[in-house]
């Protein structure tokens, strides 16, 4: 249940999309605008952007809602060649 709730809350928010209907998944947490300005959210956003930018042998950051798993499996990325990611431009 945790992964379903966390994924359905975090992932659409990172893509600036509305939440899902209950028929699409367990989107149980009310969306709050202030959360998108927290350090933790900004870190999740940057982590997720690297997931989309880093490809091929450099791909990583697969676990948006459980990022420690990427660190554990060696797929955690903090940079991606050719890109500068700034949370101010999200």
Backbone torsions as a table, in degrees:
resi	resn	phi	psi	omega
1	UNK	NA	-41.4	-179.1
2	UNK	-54.8	-50.0	-176.0
3	UNK	-62.9	-38.2	-179.7
4	UNK	-66.8	-46.8	179.5
5	UNK	-65.1	-47.5	-178.2
6	UNK	-63.2	-45.9	-179.2
7	UNK	-62.8	-47.0	-177.5
8	UNK	-69.6	-17.7	175.0
9	UNK	-90.6	-52.0	-172.2
10	UNK	-72.3	-49.1	-171.8
11	UNK	-62.4	-50.0	177.3
12	UNK	-61.6	-36.1	179.8
13	UNK	-63.9	-40.5	179.0
14	UNK	-63.2	-29.8	178.7
15	UNK	-94.7	11.9	179.1
16	UNK	57.1	38.8	179.8
17	UNK	-110.8	156.0	175.0
18	UNK	-67.5	164.6	178.4
19	UNK	-69.3	173.2	-179.2
20	UNK	-88.1	155.9	169.7
21	UNK	-74.2	155.0	178.6
22	UNK	-57.7	-27.8	178.4
23	UNK	-68.8	-19.2	179.5
24	UNK	-93.8	-15.3	-178.3
25	UNK	160.9	179.8	-177.2
26	UNK	-88.3	83.1	176.9
27	UNK	-99.2	80.1	-169.8
28	UNK	-96.8	-14.7	-174.7
29	UNK	-92.4	123.7	178.1
30	UNK	-62.5	138.4	-179.6
31	UNK	-78.2	132.6	179.7
32	UNK	-124.3	126.6	-177.8
33	UNK	-60.4	-36.5	-175.5
34	UNK	-60.9	-27.9	-176.3
35	UNK	-63.1	-28.5	-177.9
36	UNK	-72.5	-5.2	177.6
37	UNK	-107.7	9.2	179.6
38	UNK	-86.7	155.4	179.2
39	UNK	-61.1	-39.8	-179.3
40	UNK	-64.2	-44.9	178.3
41	UNK	-63.0	-43.6	179.2
42	UNK	-60.7	-38.3	176.9
43	UNK	-66.3	-43.2	177.7
44	UNK	-62.2	-40.3	179.6
45	UNK	-61.3	-48.7	-179.5
46	UNK	-62.7	-42.7	177.9
47	UNK	-58.4	-41.7	-178.7
48	UNK	-72.6	-36.8	177.0
49	UNK	-61.4	-43.2	177.2
50	UNK	-62.4	-32.3	175.9
51	UNK	-58.6	-39.4	-178.9
52	UNK	-81.7	-29.2	-176.2
53	UNK	-85.2	-38.6	-176.4
54	UNK	-82.9	120.4	-175.6
55	UNK	-126.6	172.2	177.7
56	UNK	65.3	-134.9	-179.6
57	UNK	-67.9	-15.8	-178.9
58	UNK	-97.8	4.5	-177.2
59	UNK	-65.8	155.8	-178.6
60	UNK	177.1	-163.3	-178.8
61	UNK	52.1	54.1	-177.8
62	UNK	-80.8	-22.5	-172.9
63	UNK	-104.8	83.6	-177.4
64	UNK	-62.3	-41.8	-176.3
65	UNK	-93.8	-8.0	177.4
66	UNK	-141.0	65.1	-171.5
67	UNK	-62.9	-21.1	178.8
68	UNK	-62.0	-26.1	178.2
69	UNK	-63.4	-36.1	177.0
70	UNK	-64.2	-40.9	177.4
71	UNK	-62.5	-44.4	-178.5
72	UNK	-61.8	-40.0	-176.5
73	UNK	-95.9	5.5	176.2
74	UNK	76.1	22.0	-179.7
75	UNK	-112.0	13.8	179.2
76	UNK	-80.4	128.2	-179.5
77	UNK	-120.3	134.3	177.6
78	UNK	-113.2	-2.1	176.3
79	UNK	-156.7	163.8	179.3
80	UNK	-144.4	121.5	-177.1
81	UNK	-53.0	131.7	177.1
82	UNK	90.0	-1.6	-177.7
83	UNK	-129.9	142.4	170.7
84	UNK	-118.8	117.2	-177.1
85	UNK	-104.3	125.8	-177.6
86	UNK	-128.9	123.1	-177.6
87	UNK	-64.7	-18.0	178.3
88	UNK	-68.0	-21.1	-177.5
89	UNK	-99.2	5.9	-177.5
90	UNK	-65.4	NA	NA
